[in-house]
Amino acid sequence: MKRRYNIKSILLIAIIIVVLSFYEVSILASIGMLAVLFVANRFLNELGNSIPMLELILLISGFQWIVGPFMLYRIDAGLTFLPEPEYMLVTVIAYICFVIGCLAFRKNKALLDREKVQQLMSRPKTIAIVKSIYWLGIVLFIVSLFVSNSLNQIFNIFYSFGFLASIMLLYSNLRNRRIYAILIYMLLFLKGVYLAVFAEFIAQGFLLIIFIPNIYAFDKKKILIFLGSGLLFLSILNTAKVLYRQQVWGGRGNEVNFELFFSVLFSSDSNSEVEDNTFLSRISSGMVNAMIINYVPSRTPHTNGEVLIDDFANALIPRVLYADKKEIDTRKNFMLYTGNYLDENTSVGVNALGIGYAEFGVYGCYLFMLIYGLFLSLVFNFFVSASKKNILYLFSILIAFLSVSKAETEFVGSVNGFIKAILFIIIFIFFISKNSPRAFVYEK
């Protein structure tokens, strides 16, 4: 029966590719879109039953690198920098290697047994500890508003446990359990309005996307409605954010004006031109890779890992051991591999796929993405294995992988944040569980 199902799937894929070819869609582009569809299907099947973090990373990457550029080539080819066949030749195969690395070596899924979690969160001692984590997160969140940028990443990791605790409390039978999540997300939203930057609010929103379907036992229909509502809200927020920044940063500096933001958010004056521009800017991060493929090696040679190793050495060595440590410059690699200059106020990172190609070439990029996927899979396996003794590791998966889930950000910076997050999570959970080792036991 399984063999017959596989044959039908192969035939269906072949038919789709043939049909798309009649609409001048290349075979590679068709395969890329099908690969993203495969990942999306896996994500939807696991959502509500487990923590499909690797699928989420792959889905975001697939949208940014394949689906977005695929649409951009058809909406406004003038914004592209490379013929589609050349772009897809590098991107699609590299993406499939990334998928294989992430999923083929994953040992177990991060299963979420709702009844077991609810049983765990019915223990008074466990609830007391989780509440302590929550209020500590609130305090650290407030303190983080006044610390320097160099310390902000550390505070961000630690106060993320406050968001995690608010999610865990939703599994409890406390009457006011929803207030915890509402309060901390409201504070984060107000911070976004204050800074006119909502990336962190959106990132922490992934916690809700992953856990809400499990907490309330959503079926597939409700999950689709939930995700659709989330995408609609994200679209509205993104359009309002652009209009808000134009007014706040354009004329009055970084002025705090909550009334202005909400008037923009609920205004009907946003024109389609702004919406189109913000939409195109969101889906065009893959075009950074196209610029790199177009520029390397025709105008500058592949660096064969030299720049990557130098960047990692600078990023990973603590400042206390290296007083002359340089700040991570998210413009440097973009300017090096595209030949385009960016001023100090503009930040454009080179993502994993772009770095892989620029450093190692086409075939080296394929191997690089396979190894990178394997690395993420091994870390994921560690968290799943550790969660059998402590459920905090299971819930911490999103905190750990948050920095590498952003497919458009600077690769070295995201991996640096990823490694730091893993270390801080292990230390934090050790001290939290030191005096109560049985409080968070998830499986017997």
N, C-alpha and C positions, 0 to 999 in steps of 0.2 A: 504493500500500500504506500509506504514511504517512497519507494523507488518510482512508482507511478506519479506521485505528487511532485517529485523532483523533475521528472520528464515534462510534466505540464508547466512547471515554473519556467524551465528553460525555453520551451516553445513560446510561452507568453512573452518572455523577455525578447526573444528573437523577433516576434511579430511587432512589438512596440518599436524596436530599433528600425525595422523595415518601414513602418508607417511614418516614423519621424524623419526618415531619410527623404521621403517624398516632399517634406516641408523644408528641405535644405538644412536639416539638422545633421551635423556630422556624427559618425558612429561614436567617436570618443565623447562628444558632448552628451549623446544619448546614454552611454554607459555611465558617465558621471552623474547625470540626473537620476538614473536608476539606482546607483550606489547610495545617493543621498536618500532616496525613497526607501531603500532597504533599511538604512539606519533609522529613519523616522518611524518606520513600522515597528522596529525593535523597541524604540523608545516608548511608543504608545502602548505596546504590549506589556512592558515592564512597569510603566508608571502606575502607581497605586498598589503595587505588590513588592517593589524593591526600590533601591536608589540607583537609577540608571545613569550614573554620573558620566561614565565613559561614552555612553550613547549621546548624552547631552553635549559633551565636548565635540564629538564627531558631527552631530547635527548642526551645531553653531558653525563649526569649521566648514562643513559642506555647503551651508547656505552662503557664508561669506566668500568662499573660494570658487564655488561652482554655480549654485543657483543664482546668486546675485549677479555675477559677471555674465551668465547665460542670458539673463533678462536685459542687462545693460547693453549687450551687443545688439539687441533687437529694439530697445527703446531709444537709445542714443549712442550709436557707434562712434560718434565724434569724441566721446569721453574715454574711449579705449585707446590703448597704446600699442596693440599687437594684434595681428590677425587671429581670429578665434581658434583655428586648427592648431597653430603654434602654441597658444596659451593652454589649450586643453590637453595637448600632448604631454606637457610637463605636469599640469595640475591634476588631471584625473587619475593618472597612474600613481602619482605621489599620494593622493588622497586615499586610493584603494590600499596602498601599502600601509598608510596610517591606520585605516580601519582594521586591517589584518593584524597589525601590531597590537592594537588596543583590545580586540575581541578574541583573537585566536589563542592568546596566552592567558586570558582571564580564567582563573580556576573556578571561582564561585560567584554567584550573584550576591549583591548586598540585600538580602531578603529582609523585608519589613513585616514581621508578624504582629499585626495590630493588637491582637488579644494579649500577646506576651508583653508588648510595650505598655499596654494599659494596666496589666497586672503589676508590672514593675513600678509604674507611676502611681499605684495605689498605696505604696508603702510610705508611711509618714516620714521616715528618715530620708528616703530618696527625694521626696518632694521638698523637704527642708534644704537639702544640699542643692537641688536644682534652683530653688528660689534664691539661695545665696549666690549662685553663679549668675543668675539673672540680674540681681541688684549690683553685683560687682561689675557686670557688663555695662549697666547704666552709668555707674560712676566713671568707669574708664572711657566711656563714650563722651561724657561731658568734659573730662580732662583732656581728651584728644583734640578738642576744639582749640586748645591753647598751647599745644606742643609744636615743636618744629617739624618740618617735613621729613627729616631723617628719622624721627622717632614715630611718625604717624603710622607707618606700616606695621610696626610692632604693636602699637595700641589697637590698630585695626584688627589684627589677628585675635587679640585677647578679648576685645569687646564683642567680637563676632559670636563668642560663646553666650553672650546675653541674648542674641537672636535665636541661637540654638536652644537655649533654656526656655525661651517663650514658646517655641514649637513643641518641646517636650512636655510642657505644662498643658498643652492642648490635649494630650493623651490622658490627663488626669481627670478626676471627677470633681475638681474644684468649681464652685459656682462662678467665680470671677476669672476663670482660666483664659478667656478671650481678651480680657483687659490687658494682660501682660504683652501679648503680641501687638495689640493696637497701639499701646503706649510707645513701645520701642521703635516700631515702624513709623509712627507719627513723628517722633524725634528725628529719625533719619531723613524723613521727607522734608521736614523744616530745615534741616542742615543743607539739603540739596537746594532748596529755595534760597537760602542764605548765600551759598557759594555759586548758585546758578550752574551746578554740576550734579547730575543725577545718576552717574555711572554706578556709584556704590549702592544707591537705593535699588536700582534695577538688579544688580548682582545679588544683593541679599534677598531680593524677591524670588530668586531661584529656590530658596528654602521653602517658600510657600508653594511653588509649582510642584516640587517633589513630594512634599509631605501632606498637603491638604487632601489630595485624592485618597491617600491611605487613611488619614485620620477620620474622614467622613465616608469611607467605603464607597467612593464614586464608581459607577459602572462606566463603560466605554463612552456612552452618549454624554454623560455628565462631564467626563474628562475632556471630551472634545469641546463642549460648551465652555468649560472652565478655561481651557487653553485659548479658545477663540476670544473670550472676554479679555484675557490677559494681553493678547496681541493687539486688540483694539485700544485698550488703555495705554499700552506702550506707544502705539502710533500717535494717539492724542497727546501724550506727554512729550514725545519727541518733537512734534510740531510746535507745541507751546513753549518748549525749552528754547528752540531756535529764535522764536519771536521775542521771548523774554530776554535772552542774551543780547539781542540786537538793541533793545532799549536800555538795558541795565549797563552793559559794557560799552555801548556805543557812545552815550552822552554823559552819563553821570558816574562813571567808574563802577566799582563793585559795590553798589549801593544796595542795602537790604530793603526790599520793598515787597512784602508778602501780598499786599493789596494788588499791586501791579501784576504779580504772577497769576493770582487767581482770576483777575479780570481777563488776562490773556488766555488762560486755560479754558474759561467758559465763554470766550468771545466767539462770535460767528464771523468775524472779519478776516480770519486767516484765509488768504487766497490760495488758489490751487497751485500757483507758481512756487510758493514757499513749500507747500506740501510735496510737490514734485521734486524740488531741489533737495529737501531733507530725505526723501525716500531714496533718491539716487545716491546721496552721500552715504547712506546707511548700507547700500548694497554694493558699493564700489570699492570696498577694502581689498578685494581680490585684484583690483587694478594696480595696486602697489606692486604686487607680484609680477603683473604684466610689464610694468615699467622696468623692473629688475631684469626680467627675461630679455627685454628689448635692449637693455644697456650692457648686460654681461653675457658673454665675454667680448662682444664686438668692440666695446670702447674701454673696458677695464677687465682685467683677467679674474678668473676665479681665485679666491684667496686660500683654498685648500685647508681651511680650518684655522689659519693663523689669527685672523681677527676674532673668531669665535672663542678660541682658547684665551686670548688676551682679555676679552670682555668678561669671560667667566672668572678668570683669575682676579680681575679687579673687583668683580661683583661679590665673590664669595669670601674673600679675605676680610676679616673684621677690621673696622677702622682703628681699633685700639692696637692692632698689630701692624698697621700700615698707615701712618699718619698722613702720608701723601696720596691716599686713596682718592681716585677721581670719582666724581658723581656720574651716575649712568646718564649718558646723553642720548635721548631717544631720537635725536636728529642725525647723529653721526653716521650710522649705517645706511639710513635712507639716502643721505646725500652722497655717500661713497658708492652705493650700488645703483643709483638712478641718475646721478649727475645734476640733480636739482637742488638748489639752495633753499634752506628754510631759516627764517629768522628765529631769534631766541624764544619768542612767545608762541611758536608753532611746534607741535609735537606729532610726528608721524613715525610709528614703529614699524620694524620689519619683522613679520611673523615667522613661525617655524618653517613653513614651506619656502618663503622667500629667502631666509637665511640658508636653508639646505641647498637651494639651487645656487645662490650667489657664492657659497663657500665651495661646494663640491661638484657642481655641474648637474646635468640631467640625471644620469644613472646614480651618481652619488646622492642626489636629492631623494631618489626612491629609497635607497638604503637608509638614509638619515631619518626619513619619516617612519620607516618600519621600526628602527631602533627607538625612536622617540615614543612611538605607540607602545612598544614593549616596556619601556621604562615606566610609562603611566600605568600600564597593566600590572606590573610588579608591585608598585606602590599601592594600587587599589587592592590587590590580593593581600597585602600586609594589613590594611585597615579592616578588611572583611575577616581575616583570621583573628586579629586582635579583638574584634568586637564580640567574639564568642565569650570572652572573659569580662569585657567591659563595653556596655552599649554606647558609651560616649564616643568610642572610636567609630561606630557605625554612623552616628549623627554628625561626626566631625568630618566625614568624607567631603561634604560640600565646602567646608571652610578650607580644607587642604587644597582642593582642586580648583578653587574659585579663580585664582590668578591665571591658571593655564586654560581656563574655559573661554577666555576672550581671544578669539582667533585673529583679531586685528592689532593686538598689542605687541610691543617689542619682545622678541623671544627670550633674550637673556634676562631681561627684567622680570618676565613672568615666571621663568624657571627658578630664578633667584628667590622670588617671593614664594614659590611652591616649596622649595627646600626649607626655607626659614619657617614656613607655616607648619610643615611636618615636624620639625624639631620643637617648636613652641607648643604644638598640640600634645606631643608625647610628654613634655615636661609638665604642662598644665594638668593633664589627666593624671599623671603620676601623683602630683601633690593633692589634687582634689580627692583622689581615691585612696590615698595612703592610709588614712585612719578608718576608712569604711570600704574595705576591699570587696565586700559582698553586696554593696548597695546598688551596683550597676551591672550585676551579672545577668546576661541576656539569655544564654543557653546553658543547659546543664549537661 
